[in-house]
Amino acid sequence: MKRGQEIPREVQRLIGDLRAVWKRTTVLRDRLPEVTDAMVELAEPFTPEAEMAMALEGVALDLEPLPQRLEEAAAVTPEQLREEWERARRP
């Protein structure tokens, strides 16, 4: 197998891994208590659990679009890329 042929399979595995990490992140977040309005409004300090909940929410938000972006990149054709390039060069 040529080296370039390995890339699509590796990308598919990576997409699956990213989805799995996203799922684990959201499941773990769901197990933590909600962050109270008082914490968000700084009327009371965050608890360690609330801090972790906020961190997990941020990670999940960052991860969520990545598999789709990789799928789009894996499916793009040279013709589509040329069309996009031509459109981008038009005034």
Contacts in CASP RR format, 6 or more apart in sequence:
PFRMAT RR
TARGET T0000
AUTHOR 0000-0000-0000
METHOD contacts of the structure
MODEL  1
MKRGQEIPREVQRLIGDLRAVWKRTTVLRDRLPEVTDAMVELAEPFTPEA
EMAMALEGVALDLEPLPQRLEEAAAVTPEQLREEWERARRP
8 74 0 8 1.000
11 70 0 8 1.000
11 73 0 8 1.000
11 74 0 8 1.000
12 74 0 8 1.000
14 70 0 8 1.000
15 67 0 8 1.000
15 70 0 8 1.000
15 71 0 8 1.000
16 67 0 8 1.000
18 63 0 8 1.000
18 66 0 8 1.000
18 67 0 8 1.000
18 70 0 8 1.000
19 67 0 8 1.000
21 63 0 8 1.000
22 60 0 8 1.000
22 63 0 8 1.000
22 64 0 8 1.000
22 67 0 8 1.000
25 56 0 8 1.000
25 59 0 8 1.000
25 60 0 8 1.000
25 63 0 8 1.000
26 56 0 8 1.000
26 60 0 8 1.000
28 56 0 8 1.000
29 53 0 8 1.000
29 56 0 8 1.000
29 57 0 8 1.000
29 60 0 8 1.000
32 49 0 8 1.000
32 50 0 8 1.000
32 52 0 8 1.000
32 53 0 8 1.000
32 56 0 8 1.000
33 47 0 8 1.000
33 49 0 8 1.000
33 50 0 8 1.000
33 53 0 8 1.000
34 53 0 8 1.000
35 46 0 8 1.000
35 50 0 8 1.000
35 53 0 8 1.000
35 54 0 8 1.000
36 44 0 8 1.000
36 50 0 8 1.000
38 44 0 8 1.000
39 45 0 8 1.000
39 46 0 8 1.000
39 47 0 8 1.000
39 50 0 8 1.000
46 54 0 8 1.000
END
